[in-house]
């Protein structure tokens, strides 16, 4: 009994330690600008009369998230003249993000090229901040704290969605957009205050500069030699396809809710709340369940939930524009979004575990960056055509197409993660 009490006391002491509290701020700061781009900006454009084709093209601004490994060595090896190597870059990116997010208040939405340019700057700064925050978090956490610290970071990342995806949408129904954007941008301040006052620069010797071969080519060569050409192509195809259908189905989700007749306040209160908490719970439950199932079987079972959840959008789109929004319609929206969020939480838990398993510990950082960049490509490239497809096919047929595109990734499980292999 005393041993259990001692372990519980040790756990709570670790939970409230400075490094783990800092992970709350790193996760929130990392998530806010991304959800600003994928949740708030499409609503702003749609409410100002921008068509879905142009809104869909804004997905291309996510390209920096798929190429961030290219300039990561610069951030790793260059030391700003203040605060140190990590905190200096953290402060620079956070200040610039706050100012750039607030600058949307002065942009005319129909000047779509200017919107895209500023949004691309936000994406670049956000991706750069992620590079520095990931490195900083790894350096301040001990090996014992690493698992819990990353879990806290990811959950805080998702909680950040409540600001641009819920609070800001509600504000937009009562205040003009030139007030909403600066208020949203101010939520970058907690992360900045953490950087300036809570965080201490890790005492890590800066690495020697690496050549292009050491940074990128050698990790790729190792993976190719270890897996062989055929298996490498299968693994890379699976990473690209496993979440393609789900990613496309949610690319223009918020404009879809608006086209159904829901107000921005209803979307903020129902859709976003219904999606956040099921995703968090599913990720936690999925992680625990995966320990018993094994990663391969989890990919099958969780992937099945992920693909079936797309059919909820097919069902909801079949009703068309609601002439009246009552409690029944709100429950319908909440159930569909909640089920899809469960699919995302479960599928992501298994998918991230699979990617980590495929990396070599000697090249974890580079191979993880390359794999996660490949996984983000569908969200960036294919999602950009979602508006055009919706305009051409209509919502119902578009969601059926998303369901069909999710099938090839599931079929590849036969080769890359056989059911009988309980690893």
C-alpha positions as CSV (number, residue, x, y, z in Angstrom):
1,X,0.0,0.0,0.0
2,X,2.8,2.4,0.9
3,X,4.6,1.5,-2.3
4,X,1.5,2.3,-4.4
5,X,1.0,5.6,-2.5
6,X,4.7,6.5,-3.1
7,X,4.3,5.8,-6.9
8,X,1.1,7.8,-7.0
9,X,2.8,10.7,-5.2
10,X,5.8,10.5,-7.6
11,X,3.4,10.5,-10.6
12,X,1.6,13.7,-9.4
13,X,4.9,15.3,-8.6
14,X,6.1,14.6,-12.2
15,X,2.8,15.7,-13.7
16,X,3.1,19.2,-12.1
17,X,6.8,19.6,-12.9
18,X,7.9,22.6,-14.9
19,X,8.8,20.6,-18.1
20,X,5.4,19.0,-18.3
21,X,3.6,22.3,-17.6
22,X,5.6,23.8,-20.4
23,X,4.3,21.1,-22.7
24,X,0.8,22.5,-22.2
25,X,1.9,25.9,-23.6
26,X,4.0,24.3,-26.5
27,X,1.0,22.3,-27.6
28,X,-1.4,25.2,-27.5
29,X,1.0,27.6,-29.3
30,X,1.6,24.9,-32.0
31,X,-2.1,24.2,-32.6
32,X,-3.5,27.7,-32.7
33,X,-2.1,28.9,-36.0
34,X,-2.9,25.6,-37.8
35,X,-6.5,25.6,-36.7
36,X,-6.7,29.3,-37.6
37,X,-5.9,28.3,-41.2
38,X,-8.0,25.2,-41.5
39,X,-11.1,26.2,-39.3
40,X,-11.5,29.9,-39.1
41,X,-10.2,31.2,-42.4
42,X,-12.5,29.1,-44.6
43,X,-15.5,30.3,-42.5
44,X,-14.4,33.9,-43.0
45,X,-14.1,33.5,-46.7
46,X,-17.4,31.6,-47.1
47,X,-19.3,34.1,-45.1
48,X,-17.9,36.9,-47.3
49,X,-19.2,35.1,-50.4
50,X,-16.0,33.4,-51.7
51,X,-16.9,30.3,-53.7
52,X,-15.8,26.8,-52.6
53,X,-13.3,26.4,-55.5
54,X,-11.2,29.2,-54.2
55,X,-11.6,28.2,-50.6
56,X,-10.5,24.7,-51.5
57,X,-7.3,26.1,-53.1
58,X,-6.3,27.6,-49.8
59,X,-5.3,24.1,-48.7
60,X,-2.1,24.6,-50.7
61,X,-0.9,27.0,-48.1
62,X,-0.1,23.9,-46.0
63,X,2.9,23.1,-48.2
64,X,5.4,24.5,-45.5
65,X,4.2,21.7,-43.2
66,X,5.2,19.1,-45.7
67,X,8.7,20.7,-46.4
68,X,9.7,21.9,-43.0
69,X,12.5,19.3,-42.8
70,X,14.4,21.2,-45.4
71,X,15.0,24.3,-43.3
72,X,15.0,22.5,-39.9
73,X,18.8,22.2,-40.0
74,X,19.1,26.0,-40.2
75,X,16.9,26.5,-37.1
76,X,18.9,23.8,-35.4
77,X,22.3,25.2,-36.1
78,X,21.7,29.0,-36.1
79,X,21.6,30.8,-32.7
80,X,19.7,34.1,-32.5
81,X,21.4,37.0,-30.6
82,X,19.0,36.8,-27.7
83,X,17.4,34.1,-25.4
84,X,19.4,31.2,-26.9
85,X,19.1,28.7,-29.7
86,X,15.7,27.3,-28.9
87,X,14.0,30.2,-26.9
88,X,15.3,32.8,-29.4
89,X,13.6,31.1,-32.4
90,X,10.5,30.3,-30.3
91,X,10.1,34.0,-29.4
92,X,10.7,35.2,-33.0
93,X,8.2,32.8,-34.6
94,X,5.6,33.5,-31.9
95,X,5.8,37.3,-32.1
96,X,5.6,37.1,-35.9
97,X,2.7,34.7,-35.7
98,X,0.8,37.0,-33.4
99,X,1.3,40.0,-35.7
100,X,0.5,38.1,-38.9
101,X,-2.7,36.5,-37.6
102,X,-3.9,39.9,-36.4
103,X,-3.1,41.4,-39.8
104,X,-6.0,39.5,-41.4
105,X,-8.2,42.3,-39.9
106,X,-6.8,44.6,-42.6
107,X,-7.2,42.2,-45.5
108,X,-10.1,42.4,-48.0
109,X,-11.3,38.8,-48.4
110,X,-12.0,39.1,-52.1
111,X,-8.3,39.9,-52.7
112,X,-7.7,36.2,-52.6
113,X,-4.1,36.4,-53.7
114,X,-3.2,38.7,-50.8
115,X,-5.1,36.3,-48.5
116,X,-3.1,33.4,-49.8
117,X,0.2,35.2,-49.4
118,X,-0.5,36.1,-45.8
119,X,-1.8,32.7,-45.0
120,X,1.3,31.1,-46.5
121,X,3.4,33.3,-44.2
122,X,1.4,32.0,-41.3
123,X,1.9,28.4,-42.4
124,X,5.7,28.9,-42.8
125,X,6.0,30.6,-39.4
126,X,3.8,27.9,-37.8
127,X,5.8,25.0,-39.4
128,X,9.1,26.7,-38.2
129,X,7.7,27.1,-34.7
130,X,6.8,23.4,-34.7
131,X,10.4,22.5,-35.6
132,X,11.8,24.5,-32.7
133,X,9.1,23.5,-30.2
134,X,9.6,19.8,-31.0
135,X,13.3,20.1,-30.5
136,X,12.9,22.1,-27.3
137,X,10.4,19.7,-25.8
138,X,12.7,16.7,-26.5
139,X,15.6,18.5,-24.8
140,X,13.7,19.5,-21.6
141,X,12.0,16.2,-21.0
142,X,13.7,13.3,-19.4
143,X,13.2,9.8,-20.9
144,X,10.8,9.1,-18.1
145,X,8.8,12.2,-18.9
146,X,8.9,11.8,-22.7
147,X,5.7,9.8,-23.2
148,X,3.5,11.8,-20.8
149,X,5.0,15.1,-22.1
150,X,4.2,14.4,-25.7
151,X,0.7,13.2,-24.8
152,X,0.1,16.5,-22.9
153,X,1.5,18.4,-25.9
154,X,-0.8,16.6,-28.4
155,X,-3.9,17.1,-26.2
156,X,-3.1,20.8,-25.7
157,X,-2.6,21.0,-29.5
158,X,-6.2,19.8,-30.0
159,X,-7.6,21.9,-27.3
160,X,-6.2,25.0,-29.1
161,X,-8.8,24.2,-31.8
162,X,-11.5,25.5,-29.5
163,X,-10.2,29.1,-30.0
164,X,-10.4,29.5,-33.8
165,X,-12.9,26.7,-34.2
166,X,-15.4,27.6,-31.6
167,X,-14.8,30.9,-29.7
168,X,-13.9,32.9,-32.8
169,X,-16.8,31.6,-34.7
170,X,-19.2,32.6,-32.0
171,X,-17.6,36.0,-31.8
172,X,-18.0,36.4,-35.6
173,X,-21.8,36.3,-35.2
174,X,-21.7,39.3,-32.9
175,X,-18.6,41.3,-33.9
176,X,-17.1,42.3,-37.2
177,X,-14.2,40.2,-38.5
178,X,-11.7,43.1,-37.9
179,X,-12.2,42.5,-34.2
180,X,-12.3,38.7,-34.3
181,X,-8.9,38.3,-35.9
182,X,-6.9,40.4,-33.3
183,X,-8.7,38.7,-30.4
184,X,-7.8,35.3,-31.9
185,X,-4.2,36.3,-32.4
186,X,-3.9,37.4,-28.7
187,X,-4.1,33.7,-27.8
188,X,-0.5,33.4,-29.0
189,X,0.5,35.4,-25.9
190,X,0.4,32.5,-23.4
191,X,3.0,30.7,-25.4
192,X,5.1,33.9,-25.8
193,X,5.0,34.5,-22.0
194,X,6.1,30.9,-21.5
195,X,9.0,31.4,-23.8
196,X,10.1,34.6,-22.1
197,X,9.5,33.8,-18.4
198,X,8.8,30.1,-17.7
199,X,11.2,28.3,-20.0
200,X,14.9,27.9,-19.5
201,X,17.3,27.4,-22.4
202,X,18.4,23.7,-22.5
203,X,22.0,23.1,-21.8
204,X,22.7,21.2,-25.0
205,X,25.8,21.6,-27.0
206,X,24.8,22.8,-30.5
207,X,25.4,20.1,-33.1
208,X,28.1,20.3,-35.8
209,X,26.6,21.4,-39.1
210,X,25.4,18.5,-41.2
211,X,25.8,18.0,-44.9
212,X,22.8,17.4,-47.1
213,X,23.8,13.8,-47.4
214,X,23.9,13.3,-43.6
215,X,20.6,15.1,-43.1
216,X,18.4,13.6,-45.7
217,X,20.1,11.1,-48.1
218,X,21.6,8.7,-45.5
219,X,18.3,8.2,-43.6
220,X,16.5,7.5,-46.9
221,X,19.2,5.0,-48.0
222,X,19.0,3.2,-44.7
223,X,15.2,2.8,-45.0
224,X,15.5,1.6,-48.6
225,X,18.2,-1.0,-47.7
226,X,16.3,-2.2,-44.7
227,X,12.9,-2.6,-46.4
228,X,13.8,-3.2,-50.1
229,X,12.4,-1.4,-53.1
230,X,9.0,-3.2,-53.2
231,X,8.3,-2.9,-49.5
232,X,9.5,0.7,-49.4
233,X,7.0,1.6,-52.1
234,X,4.2,-0.3,-50.3
235,X,4.9,1.5,-47.0
236,X,5.2,4.9,-48.6
237,X,2.0,4.3,-50.5
238,X,0.2,3.2,-47.4
239,X,1.4,6.3,-45.4
240,X,0.1,8.5,-48.3
241,X,-3.3,6.7,-48.7
242,X,-4.4,5.6,-45.2
243,X,-6.0,8.9,-44.2
244,X,-6.6,10.3,-47.7
245,X,-10.4,9.8,-47.7
246,X,-10.9,11.1,-44.2
247,X,-8.7,14.1,-44.8
248,X,-10.6,15.1,-48.0
249,X,-14.0,14.6,-46.3
250,X,-13.1,17.1,-43.6
251,X,-11.2,19.6,-45.9
252,X,-14.2,21.9,-46.2
253,X,-16.3,20.7,-43.3
254,X,-17.1,24.0,-41.8
255,X,-18.3,25.6,-45.1
256,X,-20.3,22.4,-45.5
257,X,-22.1,23.0,-42.2
258,X,-22.8,26.6,-43.2
259,X,-24.3,25.5,-46.5
260,X,-26.6,23.1,-44.5
261,X,-28.0,26.2,-42.8
262,X,-26.1,26.2,-39.4
263,X,-25.0,29.5,-38.0
264,X,-21.4,30.2,-37.0
265,X,-22.5,30.2,-33.3
266,X,-24.1,26.7,-33.8
267,X,-21.0,25.4,-35.5
268,X,-18.8,26.8,-32.8
269,X,-20.9,25.3,-30.0
270,X,-21.9,22.0,-31.5
271,X,-19.6,20.9,-34.3
272,X,-16.3,21.8,-32.7
273,X,-17.1,20.7,-29.2
274,X,-18.6,17.4,-30.5
275,X,-15.4,16.8,-32.5
276,X,-12.8,17.7,-29.9
277,X,-13.7,15.6,-26.9
278,X,-14.5,12.4,-28.8
279,X,-11.2,12.7,-30.6
280,X,-9.3,13.1,-27.4
281,X,-11.0,10.2,-25.7
282,X,-10.7,8.0,-28.7
283,X,-7.0,8.8,-28.9
284,X,-6.5,7.8,-25.2
285,X,-8.7,4.7,-25.4
286,X,-7.1,3.7,-28.7
287,X,-3.6,4.0,-27.2
288,X,-4.5,1.8,-24.3
289,X,-6.4,-0.7,-26.5
290,X,-3.5,-0.8,-28.9
291,X,-1.2,-2.2,-26.2
292,X,-3.4,-5.4,-26.2
293,X,-4.3,-5.5,-29.9
294,X,-0.9,-4.7,-31.4
295,X,-0.4,-2.0,-34.0
296,X,-1.3,-4.2,-37.0
297,X,-4.7,-5.2,-35.8
298,X,-5.4,-1.6,-34.5
299,X,-4.8,-0.3,-38.0
300,X,-7.4,-2.7,-39.3
301,X,-10.1,-2.1,-36.6
302,X,-9.5,1.6,-36.1
303,X,-9.2,2.2,-39.9
304,X,-12.6,0.5,-40.3
305,X,-14.2,3.0,-37.8
306,X,-12.4,5.8,-39.7
307,X,-13.7,4.8,-43.1
308,X,-17.3,4.1,-41.9
309,X,-17.4,7.5,-40.2
310,X,-17.3,9.2,-43.6
311,X,-20.7,7.7,-44.4
312,X,-22.1,10.0,-41.7
313,X,-21.3,12.9,-44.0
314,X,-23.1,11.2,-46.9
315,X,-26.2,10.8,-44.7
316,X,-26.1,14.4,-43.5
317,X,-25.5,15.8,-47.0
318,X,-28.5,13.9,-48.2
319,X,-30.9,16.2,-46.4
320,X,-29.6,19.3,-48.3
321,X,-30.1,22.8,-46.9
322,X,-32.2,22.7,-43.8
323,X,-35.1,25.2,-43.9
324,X,-35.2,25.2,-40.2
325,X,-32.5,24.4,-37.6
326,X,-34.0,22.8,-34.5
327,X,-32.8,20.5,-31.8
328,X,-33.1,17.4,-34.1
329,X,-30.8,19.0,-36.7
330,X,-28.3,20.0,-34.0
331,X,-28.3,16.4,-32.6
332,X,-27.8,15.1,-36.1
333,X,-24.8,17.3,-36.7
334,X,-23.3,16.5,-33.3
335,X,-23.6,12.8,-33.8
336,X,-22.1,12.8,-37.3
337,X,-19.2,15.0,-36.3
338,X,-18.6,13.1,-33.0
339,X,-18.5,9.8,-34.8
340,X,-16.1,11.1,-37.4
341,X,-13.9,12.5,-34.6
342,X,-13.8,9.1,-32.9
343,X,-12.6,7.7,-36.2
344,X,-9.9,10.4,-36.5
345,X,-8.7,9.8,-32.9
346,X,-8.5,6.0,-33.3
347,X,-7.1,6.0,-36.8
348,X,-4.5,8.6,-35.9
349,X,-3.4,6.8,-32.7
350,X,-2.6,3.6,-34.7
351,X,-1.2,5.5,-37.7
352,X,1.3,7.5,-35.7
353,X,2.4,4.3,-33.8
354,X,2.9,2.6,-37.2
355,X,5.1,5.4,-38.5
356,X,7.2,5.4,-35.4
357,X,7.7,1.7,-35.6
358,X,8.9,1.9,-39.2
359,X,11.7,4.4,-38.3
360,X,15.3,3.4,-37.4
361,X,16.3,4.8,-34.0
362,X,19.5,6.0,-35.5
363,X,17.5,8.3,-37.9
364,X,14.3,8.8,-36.0
365,X,14.0,12.6,-36.4
366,X,14.7,12.7,-40.1
367,X,12.6,9.6,-41.1
368,X,9.7,10.8,-38.8
369,X,9.8,14.2,-40.5
370,X,9.8,12.7,-43.9
371,X,7.0,10.2,-43.2
372,X,4.8,12.8,-41.5
373,X,5.4,15.2,-44.4
374,X,4.3,12.5,-46.8
375,X,1.2,11.9,-44.7
376,X,0.4,15.6,-44.8
377,X,0.6,15.8,-48.6
378,X,-3.0,14.6,-49.2
379,X,-4.3,17.3,-46.8
380,X,-2.3,19.9,-48.7
381,X,-2.5,18.9,-52.4
382,X,-5.6,16.8,-52.9
383,X,-7.7,18.9,-50.5
384,X,-7.0,21.9,-52.7
385,X,-9.3,20.4,-55.3
386,X,-12.2,19.7,-52.9
387,X,-14.1,22.8,-53.7
388,X,-14.0,22.1,-57.4
389,X,-15.1,18.5,-56.8
390,X,-18.0,19.7,-54.6
391,X,-19.1,22.2,-57.2
392,X,-19.0,19.5,-59.9
393,X,-20.4,16.5,-58.0
394,X,-22.4,18.0,-55.2
395,X,-21.8,17.2,-51.5
396,X,-23.4,13.7,-51.5
397,X,-21.3,12.3,-54.4
398,X,-18.2,14.1,-53.1
399,X,-18.5,12.3,-49.8
400,X,-19.0,9.0,-51.6
401,X,-15.8,9.7,-53.5
402,X,-14.0,10.3,-50.2
403,X,-15.3,6.9,-48.9
404,X,-14.0,5.2,-52.1
405,X,-10.6,6.9,-51.8
406,X,-10.2,5.5,-48.3
407,X,-10.5,1.9,-49.5
408,X,-7.0,1.6,-51.2
409,X,-5.2,2.4,-47.9
410,X,-7.2,-0.3,-46.1
411,X,-6.4,-2.8,-48.8
412,X,-2.7,-2.1,-48.5
413,X,-2.9,-3.4,-44.9
414,X,-2.8,-6.9,-46.3
415,X,0.8,-6.3,-47.2
416,X,2.2,-3.7,-44.8
417,X,0.4,-4.8,-41.6
418,X,-1.0,-8.3,-41.9
419,X,-3.8,-9.2,-39.4
420,X,-2.1,-12.4,-38.2
421,X,1.1,-10.5,-37.3
422,X,0.4,-9.2,-33.7
423,X,3.2,-6.6,-33.7
